[in-house]
Amino acid sequence: MSETPADSVVRTVRTYIDTHRAAFLEDLAEWLRIPSVSAQPEHADDVRRSAEWLAAKLKETGFPVTEIWPTPGAPAVFAEWPSADPDAPTVLVYGHHDVQPAAVADGWHTDPFEPVVREGRMYARGAADDKGQVFFHTLGVRAHLAATGAEAPAVHLKLIIEGEEESGSPNFRALVEREAQRLAADVAIVSDTGMWSETTPTVCTGMRGVADCEIDLHGPDQDIHSGAFGGAVPNPATVAARLVAALHDADERVTVPGFYDNIAELTDEERALIAELPFDESEWLRTARSHAAAGEKGYSTLERVWARPTAEVNGIGGGYQGPGGKTIVPASAHLKLSFRLVSGQDPYEVEAAVRDWVAARIPDGIRHSIVFGAPTRPCLTPLDHPALQSVVRAMGRAFGEKVRFTREGGSGPAADLQDVLDAPVLFLGISVPSDGWHSPNEKVELDLLLKGVETAAYLWGDLAASHGKPA
């Protein structure tokens, strides 16, 4: 049987990747040697050096536009490669070039900034999170061009690679707002996530948002004797405990009025797809270092983590904490709360509702203040979105396996792209849980990394072909 055009593309892409594998890994190792730790001021020059290295490598890859964009903190890298087709869709790829702190004393077997390849894995800080997943796009676009015989991608391709993600992205939203015109895109691809496992390729369809606050409660002007005054004046520690106790009902639902208004409920199809995943709850509990699963009644563990909003008590304190007893009514108490949000929830509306809920429960004689941190919005891409289906097809072609769906229970700056640019956010990541993000001996599976390269090589043509088609 003669080779089909589709077979020819696969053969060309895989041959190109195999031919350039060694050089690709050498370049990645060179980048990983730069300790671009954004959280540590002594590495500020290294973070800038990392940005400069990436900008130069993207220029070498073929991007005609590569720029380093300053922020009040660490610099970001922007690159752009227009398609020859003026009507092609515009795709923006997001990632980050900064990394978590790392030292041999933390438990690393080798120098975290001297990459080591062992048993098909590359060990180094940033190998998976996120330099490896950013860098596979460089070889991916070249393999795409090799397969198409073109001199430019099938899509208008842009990259925005920030330098402060591991420090909470404090300047990213302002950067996106400032450069919104340059960053405008029909779809955003986030390559800062992962798959279910080495044998189960998955595409993430959404991330939760977050709002967090600190509540300070003040009663007497100083600690006072509980025998002389206890039971006769309000106790801020008691008020803190009552707030915590009132936060959930008997079914573990959040009691803040309006909290669940307008949320995107799980469909039967989404619940069935989540149930398809080979989830071992006992193993998950071991990873969580917990002895039992708990949460909102009527939902599975994965549904609770990925698709339901939550309220957590992150900290509670007040009064005497030293050894032995000290019989006082404390002068103050405090709480730290966080709320994970799902599609349909506005973090500012949640903040207002929490403020009202707290205020209604503060008795006379207790003064309180509540301060919220910078919120992150949730993002969710519908399963039938044409661009999501392009990612699924490209990944399925690369892996030769059925691609399933996950979500992320955590939060990240991806939602800023959706919010500011009004573009759907898709996730393309090949990292697996064993890669050890933020942990000693972080690594990336090289075979999976190259599957990421292959997926990217197929993706741009598929997105171009499906652009404008109805869902």
MARVO-194822 format. One line per field, with one value per residue (C-alpha): x, z, y; residue number from 1. Coordinates in nm, 2 decimals, always signed. Example, Ala and Ser with C-alpha at 12.3 -4.5 7.8 and 13.67 -1.06 7.14 Angstrom:
c1: (+1.23,+1.37);
c3: (+0.78,+0.71);
c2: (-0.45,-0.11);
guro: (1,2);
end
This chain:
c1: (+0.00,+0.14,+0.22,-0.05,+0.02,-0.06,+0.19,+0.45,+0.41,+0.45,+0.76,+0.92,+0.85,+0.99,+1.29,+1.36,+1.33,+1.55,+1.82,+1.82,+1.76,+2.12,+2.16,+1.82,+1.92,+2.26,+2.09,+1.84,+2.12,+2.30,+1.99,+1.93,+2.28,+2.16,+2.02,+1.73,+1.58,+1.34,+1.27,+1.63,+1.76,+2.12,+2.01,+1.86,+2.14,+2.09,+1.73,+1.82,+2.08,+1.83,+1.60,+1.88,+1.98,+1.63,+1.58,+1.90,+1.80,+1.46,+1.62,+1.85,+1.54,+1.39,+1.17,+1.22,+1.10,+1.26,+1.24,+1.32,+1.04,+1.12,+0.90,+0.94,+1.08,+1.23,+1.22,+0.99,+1.07,+0.85,+0.89,+0.68,+0.69,+0.41,+0.26,+0.28,-0.10,-0.25,-0.57,-0.41,-0.51,-0.28,-0.16,+0.02,+0.23,+0.29,+0.56,+0.82,+1.19,+1.24,+1.28,+1.24,+1.54,+1.75,+2.07,+2.24,+2.17,+1.80,+1.85,+1.96,+2.18,+2.37,+2.42,+2.07,+2.22,+2.44,+2.21,+2.26,+2.10,+2.04,+1.81,+1.63,+1.57,+1.73,+1.78,+1.81,+1.61,+1.37,+1.39,+1.02,+0.90,+0.92,+1.23,+1.19,+0.83,+0.90,+1.20,+1.02,+0.84,+1.17,+1.23,+0.86,+0.82,+1.13,+0.99,+0.66,+0.84,+1.03,+0.71,+0.53,+0.82,+0.72,+0.94,+0.69,+0.45,+0.09,-0.02,+0.09,+0.30,+0.38,+0.56,+0.54,+0.78,+0.77,+1.04,+0.84,+0.60,+0.78,+0.74,+0.37,+0.37,+0.34,+0.39,+0.25,-0.11,+0.02,+0.26,-0.02,-0.24,+0.05,+0.13,-0.22,-0.21,+0.12,-0.01,-0.35,-0.43,-0.71,-0.60,-0.34,-0.14,+0.00,+0.29,+0.33,+0.13,+0.14,-0.02,-0.19,+0.10,+0.36,+0.11,-0.20,-0.17,-0.41,-0.50,-0.59,-0.90,-0.90,-0.76,-0.92,-0.89,-0.81,-0.89,-0.72,-0.75,-0.62,-0.87,-0.75,-0.98,-0.92,-1.11,-0.95,-0.67,-0.44,-0.45,-0.67,-0.74,-0.99,-1.11,-1.18,-1.32,-1.38,-1.74,-1.82,-1.63,-1.61,-1.31,-1.15,-1.02,-1.37,-1.50,-1.23,-1.33,-1.69,-1.61,-1.42,-1.70,-1.96,-1.76,-1.90,-2.23,-2.28,-2.24,-1.91,-2.06,-1.94,-2.20,-2.10,-2.42,-2.40,-2.08,-2.21,-2.40,-2.33,-2.07,-2.01,-2.16,-2.00,-2.19,-2.26,-2.01,-1.74,-1.81,-1.79,-1.45,-1.31,-1.43,-1.24,-0.90,-0.71,-0.74,-0.62,-0.75,-0.54,-0.22,-0.34,-0.39,-0.04,+0.08,-0.13,+0.01,-0.35,-0.55,-0.89,-1.06,-1.32,-1.51,-1.83,-2.10,-2.20,-1.87,-1.57,-1.22,-1.11,-1.42,-1.37,-1.01,-1.06,-1.41,-1.57,-1.50,-1.36,-1.29,-0.99,-0.86,-0.49,-0.40,-0.57,-0.41,-0.46,-0.38,-0.11,+0.09,+0.37,+0.42,+0.19,-0.13,-0.20,-0.55,-0.63,-0.88,-0.65,-0.64,-0.64,-0.68,-0.63,-0.73,-0.59,-0.85,-0.83,-1.11,-1.05,-1.28,-1.42,-1.55,-1.84,-1.71,-1.57,-1.30,-1.40,-1.77,-1.65,-1.43,-1.73,-1.95,-1.69,-1.65,-2.03,-2.04,-1.76,-1.90,-2.24,-2.08,-1.87,-2.02,-2.01,-1.68,-1.48,-1.30,-1.19,-1.01,-0.99,-0.73,-0.74,-0.44,-0.42,-0.68,-0.65,-0.94,-1.05,-1.03,-1.21,-1.22,-1.53,-1.47,-1.61,-1.40,-1.23,-0.89,-0.91,-0.99,-0.68,-0.46,-0.62,-0.57,-0.21,-0.13,-0.31,-0.11,+0.22,+0.14,-0.06,-0.30,-0.64,-0.61,-0.81,-0.90,-0.79,-0.81,-0.58,-0.68,-0.43,-0.42,-0.19,-0.15,-0.31,-0.64,-0.49,-0.44,-0.80,-0.93,-0.72,-0.69,-1.03,-0.88,-0.95,-0.67,-0.56,-0.29,-0.02,+0.21,+0.40,+0.53,+0.42,+0.38,+0.70,+0.90,+0.91,+0.83,+0.97,+1.13,+1.49,+1.59,+1.35,+1.36,+1.19,+1.13,+1.32,+1.09,+0.79,+0.97,+1.02,+0.65,+0.59,+0.81,+0.61,+0.27,+0.37,+0.49,+0.14,-0.05,+0.01,-0.12,-0.42,-0.51,-0.47,-0.70,-0.97,-0.97,-1.31,-1.50,-1.80,-1.78);
c3: (+0.00,-0.10,+0.16,+0.22,+0.26,+0.63,+0.67,+0.48,+0.72,+1.02,+0.87,+0.79,+1.13,+1.32,+1.10,+1.15,+1.52,+1.54,+1.33,+1.55,+1.89,+2.01,+1.93,+2.08,+2.41,+2.41,+2.37,+2.64,+2.88,+2.81,+2.90,+3.22,+3.34,+3.39,+3.75,+3.67,+4.02,+4.02,+4.39,+4.49,+4.43,+4.39,+4.08,+3.91,+3.66,+3.59,+3.51,+3.26,+3.12,+3.07,+2.88,+2.66,+2.59,+2.49,+2.27,+2.09,+2.04,+1.91,+1.66,+1.56,+1.53,+1.27,+1.45,+1.27,+1.58,+1.92,+2.20,+2.57,+2.75,+3.08,+3.38,+3.73,+3.81,+3.58,+3.20,+2.97,+2.62,+2.32,+1.98,+1.66,+1.33,+1.09,+0.85,+0.48,+0.48,+0.60,+0.69,+0.91,+1.28,+1.54,+1.82,+2.13,+2.33,+2.70,+2.93,+3.18,+3.19,+3.56,+3.80,+4.17,+4.41,+4.42,+4.60,+4.66,+5.03,+4.95,+4.87,+4.51,+4.40,+4.16,+4.10,+4.01,+3.75,+3.59,+3.38,+3.39,+3.15,+3.32,+3.21,+2.95,+3.18,+3.21,+3.57,+3.64,+3.79,+3.52,+3.30,+3.32,+3.49,+3.26,+3.03,+2.88,+2.79,+2.65,+2.45,+2.27,+2.06,+1.90,+1.75,+1.70,+1.46,+1.26,+1.22,+1.11,+0.84,+0.73,+0.69,+0.50,+0.29,+0.39,+0.51,+0.77,+1.00,+0.90,+1.18,+1.29,+1.58,+1.89,+2.22,+2.55,+2.81,+3.14,+3.40,+3.73,+3.73,+4.02,+4.22,+4.16,+3.83,+4.01,+3.69,+3.43,+3.40,+3.38,+3.10,+2.91,+2.94,+2.83,+2.53,+2.45,+2.09,+2.03,+2.21,+2.04,+1.94,+1.83,+2.08,+2.36,+2.42,+2.77,+2.79,+3.17,+3.27,+3.24,+3.16,+3.37,+3.34,+3.10,+2.95,+2.96,+2.74,+2.85,+2.76,+3.04,+2.97,+3.26,+3.58,+3.89,+4.00,+4.36,+4.60,+4.94,+5.25,+5.60,+5.87,+6.19,+6.49,+6.79,+7.12,+7.45,+7.41,+7.57,+7.70,+8.01,+8.30,+8.20,+8.56,+8.61,+8.26,+8.08,+7.98,+8.02,+7.72,+7.36,+7.29,+6.94,+6.94,+7.00,+6.71,+6.48,+6.57,+6.50,+6.17,+6.07,+6.20,+6.00,+5.67,+5.56,+5.61,+5.69,+5.32,+5.31,+5.09,+5.14,+5.32,+5.19,+5.02,+4.64,+4.63,+4.38,+4.17,+3.79,+3.83,+3.53,+3.66,+3.54,+3.25,+3.24,+2.96,+3.17,+3.47,+3.25,+3.10,+3.45,+3.55,+3.26,+3.41,+3.59,+3.93,+4.24,+4.54,+4.79,+4.60,+4.57,+4.95,+5.00,+4.78,+4.98,+5.31,+5.42,+5.58,+5.43,+5.14,+5.22,+5.06,+4.90,+4.91,+4.58,+4.39,+4.34,+4.46,+4.11,+4.06,+4.39,+4.31,+3.95,+3.90,+4.22,+4.42,+4.77,+5.08,+5.29,+5.63,+5.56,+5.91,+6.24,+6.55,+6.85,+7.22,+7.41,+7.21,+7.45,+7.69,+7.98,+8.05,+8.05,+8.15,+7.94,+7.70,+7.41,+7.26,+6.90,+6.67,+6.30,+6.01,+5.66,+5.41,+5.05,+4.79,+4.48,+4.21,+3.89,+3.56,+3.62,+3.94,+3.95,+4.22,+4.30,+4.35,+4.58,+4.77,+4.83,+4.94,+5.18,+5.33,+5.39,+5.53,+5.78,+5.88,+5.96,+6.20,+6.40,+6.74,+6.92,+7.09,+6.82,+6.56,+6.24,+5.92,+5.60,+5.33,+5.01,+4.79,+4.42,+4.27,+3.98,+3.75,+3.66,+3.29,+3.11,+2.75,+2.63,+2.51,+2.17,+2.10,+1.75,+1.88,+2.17,+1.92,+1.72,+2.03,+2.09,+1.73,+1.73,+2.06,+1.95,+1.63,+1.82,+2.09,+1.90,+2.19,+2.29,+2.45,+2.76,+2.95,+3.29,+3.47,+3.71,+4.06,+4.11,+3.97,+3.74,+3.51,+3.21,+3.31,+3.25,+2.89,+2.86,+3.05,+2.89,+2.53,+2.52,+2.37,+2.47,+2.66,+2.58,+2.75,+2.59,+2.84,+2.85,+3.21,+3.44,+3.82,+3.88,+3.73,+4.07,+4.00,+4.28,+4.44,+4.46,+4.15,+3.91,+3.57,+3.24,+3.05,+2.72,+2.51,+2.64,+2.57,+2.21,+2.19,+2.29,+2.00,+1.77,+1.89,+1.83,+1.48,+1.39,+1.58,+1.38,+1.05,+1.23,+1.39,+1.05,+0.88,+1.15,+1.20,+1.15,+1.16,+1.39,+1.71);
c2: (+0.00,+0.34,+0.60,+0.86,+1.23,+1.20,+0.92,+1.12,+1.41,+1.18,+1.02,+1.35,+1.50,+1.20,+1.18,+1.55,+1.52,+1.21,+1.39,+1.70,+1.53,+1.55,+1.92,+2.00,+1.83,+2.00,+2.34,+2.27,+2.16,+2.49,+2.68,+2.48,+2.57,+2.93,+2.95,+3.18,+3.18,+3.47,+3.45,+3.51,+3.87,+3.74,+3.56,+3.87,+3.88,+3.51,+3.56,+3.84,+3.61,+3.34,+3.58,+3.69,+3.33,+3.24,+3.54,+3.46,+3.09,+3.19,+3.42,+3.13,+2.90,+3.14,+3.38,+3.72,+3.91,+3.84,+4.10,+4.12,+4.30,+4.47,+4.47,+4.61,+4.27,+4.01,+4.04,+3.84,+3.73,+3.79,+3.63,+3.64,+3.45,+3.56,+3.31,+3.36,+3.33,+3.67,+3.49,+3.23,+3.23,+3.38,+3.15,+3.27,+3.03,+3.10,+2.96,+3.08,+3.08,+3.13,+2.84,+2.75,+2.77,+2.46,+2.34,+2.01,+2.05,+2.02,+1.66,+1.67,+1.38,+1.61,+1.98,+2.10,+2.34,+2.09,+1.87,+1.50,+1.24,+0.91,+0.62,+0.83,+1.13,+1.47,+1.58,+1.96,+2.24,+2.36,+2.05,+2.00,+2.33,+2.50,+2.54,+2.19,+2.25,+2.60,+2.47,+2.19,+2.45,+2.55,+2.21,+2.16,+2.46,+2.35,+2.00,+2.15,+2.35,+2.05,+1.85,+2.13,+2.25,+2.61,+2.89,+3.02,+2.84,+2.77,+3.01,+3.35,+3.22,+3.43,+3.34,+3.52,+3.36,+3.54,+3.55,+3.57,+3.28,+3.11,+3.43,+3.46,+3.65,+3.99,+4.19,+3.96,+4.09,+4.45,+4.34,+4.17,+4.48,+4.70,+4.48,+4.36,+4.47,+4.29,+3.98,+3.97,+3.61,+3.38,+3.12,+3.09,+2.77,+2.72,+2.49,+2.49,+2.18,+1.81,+1.48,+1.22,+0.97,+0.83,+0.59,+0.81,+1.12,+1.39,+1.75,+1.99,+2.19,+2.44,+2.58,+2.71,+3.07,+3.18,+3.45,+3.46,+3.68,+3.75,+3.84,+4.01,+4.02,+4.26,+4.25,+4.39,+4.64,+4.38,+4.02,+4.02,+3.77,+3.51,+3.47,+3.84,+3.91,+3.58,+3.52,+3.88,+4.04,+3.91,+3.68,+3.73,+3.37,+3.24,+3.46,+3.32,+2.96,+3.04,+3.19,+2.88,+2.65,+2.84,+2.83,+2.50,+2.32,+1.95,+1.86,+2.05,+2.32,+2.68,+2.88,+3.23,+3.35,+3.37,+3.16,+2.91,+3.16,+3.12,+2.85,+2.61,+2.28,+1.96,+1.80,+1.43,+1.40,+1.57,+1.35,+1.04,+1.15,+1.22,+0.87,+0.72,+0.81,+0.54,+0.70,+0.51,+0.70,+0.51,+0.60,+0.96,+0.97,+0.85,+1.13,+1.38,+1.24,+1.22,+0.93,+1.00,+1.18,+1.44,+1.73,+1.84,+1.57,+1.42,+1.46,+1.24,+1.33,+1.44,+1.64,+1.82,+1.90,+2.01,+2.13,+2.25,+2.57,+2.54,+2.73,+2.64,+2.75,+2.81,+2.93,+3.02,+3.17,+3.39,+3.41,+3.22,+2.95,+2.88,+2.58,+2.54,+2.73,+3.10,+3.19,+3.49,+3.64,+3.72,+4.07,+3.94,+3.65,+3.60,+3.37,+3.30,+3.18,+3.09,+3.02,+2.82,+2.93,+2.77,+2.90,+3.14,+3.28,+3.64,+3.67,+4.03,+3.93,+3.64,+3.89,+4.12,+3.83,+3.71,+4.06,+4.08,+3.72,+3.80,+4.14,+3.98,+3.74,+3.99,+4.07,+4.40,+4.47,+4.30,+4.51,+4.34,+4.39,+4.18,+4.21,+4.02,+3.93,+3.97,+3.73,+3.49,+3.42,+3.06,+2.95,+2.67,+2.56,+2.38,+2.02,+2.09,+2.40,+2.35,+2.46,+2.21,+1.94,+2.04,+1.99,+1.65,+1.54,+1.66,+1.48,+1.16,+1.16,+1.20,+0.94,+0.70,+0.67,+0.80,+1.14,+1.20,+1.51,+1.66,+1.99,+2.16,+2.22,+2.49,+2.84,+3.03,+3.33,+3.16,+3.32,+3.67,+3.58,+3.48,+3.78,+4.05,+3.91,+3.76,+3.44,+3.08,+2.92,+2.57,+2.36,+2.15,+1.99,+1.66,+1.66,+1.37,+1.37,+1.19,+1.48,+1.64,+2.01,+2.23,+1.92,+1.79,+1.59,+1.74,+1.57,+1.53,+1.21,+1.26,+1.04,+1.24,+1.57,+1.47,+1.37,+1.73,+1.84,+1.61,+1.74,+2.10,+2.00,+1.87,+2.13,+2.44,+2.29,+2.14,+2.48,+2.65,+2.40,+2.41,+2.79,+2.94,+2.60,+2.59,+2.39);
guro: (1,2,3,4,5,6,7,8,9,10,11,12,13,14,15,16,17,18,19,20,21,22,23,24,25,26,27,28,29,30,31,32,33,34,35,36,37,38,39,40,41,42,43,44,45,46,47,48,49,50,51,52,53,54,55,56,57,58,59,60,61,62,63,64,65,66,67,68,69,70,71,72,73,74,75,76,77,78,79,80,81,82,83,84,85,86,87,88,89,90,91,92,93,94,95,96,97,98,99,100,101,102,103,104,105,106,107,108,109,110,111,112,113,114,115,116,117,118,119,120,121,122,123,124,125,126,127,128,129,130,131,132,133,134,135,136,137,138,139,140,141,142,143,144,145,146,147,148,149,150,151,152,153,154,155,156,157,158,159,160,161,162,163,164,165,166,167,168,169,170,171,172,173,174,175,176,177,178,179,180,181,182,183,184,185,186,187,188,189,190,191,192,193,194,195,196,197,198,199,200,201,202,203,204,205,206,207,208,209,210,211,212,213,214,215,216,217,218,219,220,221,222,223,224,225,226,227,228,229,230,231,232,233,234,235,236,237,238,239,240,241,242,243,244,245,246,247,248,249,250,251,252,253,254,255,256,257,258,259,260,261,262,263,264,265,266,267,268,269,270,271,272,273,274,275,276,277,278,279,280,281,282,283,284,285,286,287,288,289,290,291,292,293,294,295,296,297,298,299,300,301,302,303,304,305,306,307,308,309,310,311,312,313,314,315,316,317,318,319,320,321,322,323,324,325,326,327,328,329,330,331,332,333,334,335,336,337,338,339,340,341,342,343,344,345,346,347,348,349,350,351,352,353,354,355,356,357,358,359,360,361,362,363,364,365,366,367,368,369,370,371,372,373,374,375,376,377,378,379,380,381,382,383,384,385,386,387,388,389,390,391,392,393,394,395,396,397,398,399,400,401,402,403,404,405,406,407,408,409,410,411,412,413,414,415,416,417,418,419,420,421,422,423,424,425,426,427,428,429,430,431,432,433,434,435,436,437,438,439,440,441,442,443,444,445,446,447,448,449,450,451,452,453,454,455,456,457,458,459,460,461,462,463,464,465,466,467,468,469,470,471);
end
